[in-house]
Amino acid sequence: MSTPRRKKPAGPKGVAQALLDAQVGFIVDELTHAKRLTPVLDALLDHALDDAAALELEQMVTRDMIKATARTYAIELDLQGGIPELVGDVARALHAHPIHEKTRVADLISPRRFEDLLDHVLALKGLRRRIIDEVVGSPLYESIASDLLYNGIRDYLARTEVPSGIPGARSALKLGRAVVKRATAGFEDALEEGIKRHIGRSVGRVSRETAQPLLDGDHDGALREVVLDSWQRLREITLGELRQDLSALDVEELFVTLYECWKELRRTPFVAAMIETGIDTFFDKYGDQSLAALLEDLGIDRAQMRAEALRFAPHVLSELHAAGRLEPAVRRLLEPFYRSGAVEKILSA
């Protein structure tokens, strides 16, 4: 329905007011009638794409402008307390969703993609070398490996019967045990520590020798088979089964922890450097190209833009009009011109 026209007194001011009312009414009618809105949107889109073909990215926005915006929202924006609460709500809703019960691991990643990923990981020999070197050289690894070896050897000796076919072996073992029992206090502990130190010194050397074929890629085929075998068993498991070991509270706490980590990370020089480098790289590639070329490279065409415009614009404009907010918005946009005296001067002339 057209906006009611207001009756104004004669004279330049009255005519200017009448023109304003008429223009506001015309625009509101265009925007709220579906049959008239579609051609309007088509025309606006076509003109915008024509302009995009003639305008370069860096002509319209500079890299410094984008960097300033990215810094504001990614680094400097003070995130309020409602965000962690929202994150918790989302985490609980995701955990409780029934789709987990009918979604298998194989539904999320195809066998071909998994094999591609595995091959790529196996090809990262430099990263693999760094990880293995760090693990093998770790004092914690040496301590755990030494304890495992010592306890395994001790349990083996304690449970193994001496073969009866070796002359004197059983008697010698009994004598050795008797000597240890009668030795001074602390001798057994010292012996244990001595054995552990010897094992500890051997662990590093043996581990490095054992790991060398792994570093050289000699076992890549076997590793690949082991991982693929594990994948065959894992791929048929549903996410619901995996979810049994992860409560809603676990998921919520994980999300909140990741969010807190991001809050700290976003203020580091590293994040700022990564953002600025990414923007510079983008502008180095597209800065002197037209906006139309950029849209084409991004895979956004006229049909997609038109579909999204028609998906949202009619509904939003209809709701604004029903709420009595569309006409005042259009009037606020046009009224300053009609109040400026420019129309009256034209009419007076």
C-alpha positions in Angstrom: 0.0 0.0 0.0 1.4 3.4 -0.9 2.3 5.9 1.8 -0.4 8.5 2.3 0.4 11.8 0.6 0.3 14.8 2.9 -1.5 17.9 1.7 0.8 20.9 2.0 0.2 24.7 1.5 1.3 26.3 -1.8 4.7 27.9 -2.2 8.2 26.5 -2.7 8.3 25.0 0.8 4.9 23.3 0.4 5.9 22.0 -3.0 9.2 20.7 -1.7 7.4 18.9 1.1 4.9 17.4 -1.4 7.8 16.2 -3.6 9.5 14.6 -0.6 6.3 12.8 0.4 5.8 11.6 -3.2 9.3 10.3 -3.5 9.3 8.6 -0.2 6.0 6.9 -1.1 7.3 5.8 -4.5 10.4 4.2 -3.0 8.5 2.5 -0.3 6.1 1.1 -2.9 9.0 -0.1 -5.0 10.6 -1.9 -2.1 7.5 -3.6 -0.7 5.9 -5.0 -3.8 7.5 -8.3 -4.9 6.8 -7.8 -8.6 8.4 -4.4 -8.6 11.2 -5.2 -6.2 12.7 -8.0 -8.3 13.4 -5.7 -11.3 14.8 -3.1 -9.0 17.2 -5.6 -7.4 18.1 -7.0 -10.9 18.9 -3.5 -12.1 20.9 -2.6 -9.0 22.9 -5.9 -9.3 23.6 -5.3 -13.0 24.8 -1.8 -12.5 27.0 -2.9 -9.5 28.6 -5.6 -11.6 29.2 -3.2 -14.5 30.9 -0.9 -12.0 32.9 -3.8 -10.5 34.4 -4.5 -14.0 35.7 -1.0 -14.1 36.9 -0.6 -10.5 40.1 -2.1 -9.0 40.2 -3.5 -5.5 42.9 -1.2 -4.2 41.0 1.7 -5.8 38.1 1.1 -3.5 39.7 -0.1 -0.3 43.4 0.0 0.7 45.3 -2.7 2.5 45.8 -0.3 5.5 42.0 0.1 5.8 41.5 -3.6 5.9 44.4 -4.1 8.4 42.9 -1.5 10.7 39.5 -3.3 10.6 41.1 -6.7 11.1 43.1 -5.3 14.1 40.0 -3.8 15.6 37.9 -7.0 15.5 40.5 -9.7 15.8 42.9 -8.1 18.3 41.6 -5.0 20.0 37.9 -5.7 20.5 37.1 -6.3 24.1 35.0 -9.5 24.1 32.3 -9.4 26.7 31.3 -12.1 29.2 28.3 -13.3 27.2 30.6 -15.0 24.7 31.9 -17.8 27.1 28.3 -18.4 28.2 27.2 -18.7 24.5 30.1 -21.0 23.8 29.0 -23.2 26.7 25.4 -23.3 25.4 26.6 -24.2 21.9 28.9 -26.9 23.2 26.1 -28.5 25.2 23.7 -28.4 22.2 26.3 -29.9 19.9 27.0 -32.7 22.3 23.4 -33.5 22.7 22.5 -33.5 19.0 20.9 -36.9 17.9 22.8 -36.9 14.6 25.8 -38.4 16.5 24.0 -41.7 16.8 23.7 -42.2 13.0 27.0 -40.6 11.8 30.0 -42.9 11.3 33.5 -41.7 11.2 33.6 -42.8 7.6 30.7 -40.4 6.8 33.0 -37.5 7.7 36.1 -38.4 5.7 36.2 -40.8 2.7 38.8 -43.6 2.5 40.4 -41.8 -0.4 40.8 -38.6 1.5 42.1 -40.4 4.6 44.8 -42.2 2.5 45.7 -38.8 0.9 46.1 -37.3 4.3 48.1 -40.2 5.6 50.5 -40.1 2.6 51.0 -36.4 3.1 51.9 -36.9 6.8 54.3 -39.7 5.9 56.0 -37.4 3.4 56.7 -34.8 6.1 60.1 -36.4 6.9 61.6 -33.2 8.3 58.7 -32.7 10.8 58.9 -36.4 11.7 62.6 -36.2 12.4 62.1 -33.2 14.7 59.3 -34.9 16.6 61.2 -38.2 17.0 64.5 -36.4 18.0 62.6 -34.4 20.7 60.9 -37.5 22.0 63.9 -39.8 22.1 66.1 -37.0 23.6 63.6 -36.3 26.3 64.6 -37.2 29.9 61.0 -38.2 30.6 61.1 -40.7 27.7 64.4 -42.1 29.0 63.0 -42.4 32.5 59.8 -44.2 31.4 61.7 -46.5 29.0 64.3 -47.4 31.7 61.6 -48.2 34.2 59.7 -50.4 31.7 62.8 -52.3 30.8 64.0 -52.8 34.4 60.6 -54.0 35.6 60.2 -56.3 32.6 63.6 -57.9 33.3 63.0 -58.2 37.0 59.6 -59.8 36.5 61.1 -62.2 33.9 63.8 -63.3 36.3 61.4 -63.7 39.2 59.0 -65.9 37.3 61.4 -67.9 35.2 62.5 -71.3 36.4 66.2 -72.2 35.9 66.5 -75.0 33.4 67.3 -78.3 35.1 69.6 -79.3 32.3 72.3 -76.8 33.3 74.6 -78.4 35.9 74.9 -76.3 39.1 72.6 -73.5 37.8 70.0 -73.9 40.5 72.5 -74.1 43.3 74.3 -71.0 42.0 71.0 -69.0 41.9 70.2 -70.0 45.5 73.7 -69.0 46.6 73.3 -65.6 44.9 70.0 -64.9 46.6 71.4 -65.9 49.9 74.4 -63.5 49.5 72.1 -60.6 48.6 69.9 -61.3 51.6 72.9 -61.3 54.0 74.6 -58.2 52.4 74.6 -54.9 54.2 71.5 -52.8 54.3 71.0 -50.8 51.1 73.0 -53.1 48.9 69.9 -54.3 47.0 68.7 -50.7 46.5 72.2 -49.7 45.2 72.2 -52.7 42.9 68.8 -51.7 41.6 69.9 -48.1 41.0 73.1 -49.3 39.3 71.1 -51.5 36.9 68.7 -48.7 36.2 71.5 -46.3 35.4 73.1 -48.8 33.0 69.7 -49.3 31.3 69.2 -45.5 31.2 72.6 -45.0 29.4 71.7 -47.7 26.9 68.1 -46.5 26.2 69.2 -43.3 24.4 71.7 -45.1 22.2 69.5 -48.0 21.4 66.5 -45.7 20.8 68.4 -43.6 18.3 69.6 -46.7 16.5 66.1 -48.1 16.4 64.6 -44.9 15.3 67.0 -44.3 12.4 65.2 -46.6 10.0 61.9 -44.8 10.9 63.6 -41.5 10.2 65.0 -42.8 6.9 61.5 -43.9 5.8 62.4 -47.6 5.7 59.2 -48.5 7.6 56.8 -46.2 5.8 55.0 -49.1 4.1 54.5 -50.9 7.4 53.4 -47.8 9.1 50.9 -47.1 6.4 49.5 -50.6 6.7 49.2 -50.4 10.5 47.4 -47.0 10.3 45.0 -48.2 7.5 44.2 -51.4 9.5 43.3 -49.2 12.5 41.3 -47.0 10.2 39.3 -50.0 8.9 38.2 -50.7 12.5 37.6 -47.1 13.4 35.7 -45.9 10.4 32.5 -47.9 11.2 32.2 -46.5 14.7 29.5 -43.9 15.2 30.2 -40.6 16.8 27.6 -41.6 19.4 29.9 -44.4 20.6 32.8 -42.0 20.9 30.6 -39.5 22.7 30.1 -41.9 25.5 33.7 -41.1 26.7 33.1 -37.4 26.5 30.5 -35.7 28.6 28.7 -32.5 27.8 30.7 -30.8 30.6 34.0 -32.1 29.1 33.0 -30.5 25.8 31.9 -27.3 27.4 35.2 -27.0 29.4 37.2 -27.8 26.3 35.4 -25.0 24.3 35.9 -22.5 27.1 39.5 -23.4 27.5 40.1 -23.0 23.8 38.3 -19.7 23.9 40.5 -18.5 26.8 43.6 -19.7 24.8 42.4 -17.7 21.8 41.9 -14.6 24.0 45.6 -14.7 25.0 46.8 -15.7 21.5 45.0 -12.9 19.7 47.0 -10.3 21.6 50.4 -11.7 20.7 52.6 -10.2 18.0 52.4 -13.5 16.2 48.7 -13.2 15.4 49.1 -9.5 14.3 52.0 -10.5 12.0 50.0 -13.4 10.5 46.9 -11.2 9.8 48.9 -8.4 8.2 50.9 -10.8 6.1 47.8 -12.5 4.9 46.2 -9.2 4.0 49.4 -8.0 2.2 49.5 -11.3 0.2 45.8 -10.9 -0.8 46.4 -7.4 -2.0 49.6 -8.3 -3.8 47.5 -10.8 -5.8 44.3 -8.9 -6.3 45.0 -5.2 -5.5 45.4 -4.2 -9.2 42.6 -6.4 -10.5 39.0 -5.5 -11.0 36.4 -6.4 -8.5 34.7 -8.5 -11.1 37.9 -10.5 -11.6 38.1 -11.0 -7.8 34.5 -12.2 -7.7 35.2 -14.6 -10.5 38.2 -16.1 -8.8 36.2 -16.5 -5.6 33.6 -18.4 -7.5 30.8 -15.8 -6.9 28.7 -15.1 -10.0 25.6 -13.0 -10.8 23.2 -15.9 -10.3 24.4 -16.6 -6.7 24.3 -12.9 -5.8 20.8 -12.5 -7.2 19.6 -15.7 -5.4 20.9 -14.4 -2.0 19.4 -10.9 -2.6 16.0 -12.4 -3.4 16.3 -14.7 -0.4 16.7 -11.9 2.1 15.6 -8.6 0.7 11.8 -9.2 0.2 11.4 -10.6 3.7 13.5 -8.0 5.5 11.8 -5.1 3.7 8.4 -6.5 4.3 9.0 -6.9 8.0 10.4 -3.4 8.3 7.4 -2.0 6.5 4.9 -4.0 8.7 6.7 -2.6 11.8 6.4 0.9 10.5 10.1 1.5 10.1 10.7 1.4 6.4 9.0 4.7 5.5 10.8 6.7 8.3 14.2 5.2 7.2 13.6 6.3 3.6 12.4 9.7 4.8 15.6 10.2 6.9 17.7 9.5 3.9 15.9 12.0 1.6 14.6 14.7 3.9 17.9 16.6 4.5 18.1 17.4 0.8 14.5 18.7 0.7 15.1 20.7 3.9 18.3 22.2 2.5 16.6 24.9 0.4 17.9 23.4 -2.9 14.5 22.3 -4.1 12.9 25.7 -3.2 15.6 27.5 -5.2 14.9 25.3 -8.2 11.1 25.9 -7.9 11.5 29.6 -7.3 13.7 29.9 -10.5 
